[in-house]
Structure formats: C-alpha cells, structure tokens
C-alpha cells in the first residue's frame, strides 16, 4: 500500500512540475479579503483569502492579459500582465470608495 501511495505521489508531482513549465503563476496580496480577481473577457478568476493573498495560473504567452480586481466598498483596479515568466508577483492595497445614495422617503400607511 505504501508503494502504491508513493508511486501515485511521484506521478502527481511529476505531472505538476511538467505542467508548471507551461504556466505562469500569478500571486500576490491585495490587503483585503474576498477580493475577486477575474481575467478580462473570460469567466475565470479567483478570490483573495482572509489575509488578502491570492494565487492563479495562466498559460505562458507574450500577449497582455487584463486582471480586474473588484470588491464591494473598493475601487475596481485593472492590471495588465504578460504571463511569460514562471512567477509574477502583484502586491497593492485596494483603495476604498464610498457611494452617496439619494434620500429615501417613507410613506406612512393607515
């Protein structure tokens, strides 16, 4: 059983190391939790964790890719990257925003 588990682990690790050579790892910190990071013009993305950390993988290419960082209460931030390296680090602090809403009138019913 231990040999089978070791063999499966080695095969999985080998596949992951081979796959990573074709992908660029994009990771970083945005200083806020639950920030959505989406790849522009796709339905793919990730969210930051409770510490604001995130990690995603993109196929290596020479074209720019837009990453949209969005979260309620913060300004949307668009960052362009060229995923042609093994690792790309993106670290910044999301900028807070506020919205002014119109006054609401309550009608009294009898």
Buried (B, 14 or more C-beta within 10 A) or exposed (E): EEEEEEEEEEEEEEEEEEEBEEBBBBBBBBBBEEBBBBBEEEEEBBEBEEEBBBEBBBEBEEEEBEBBBBBEEBEEBEBEBBBEEEEBEBEEEBEEEEEEEEEEEEEEEE
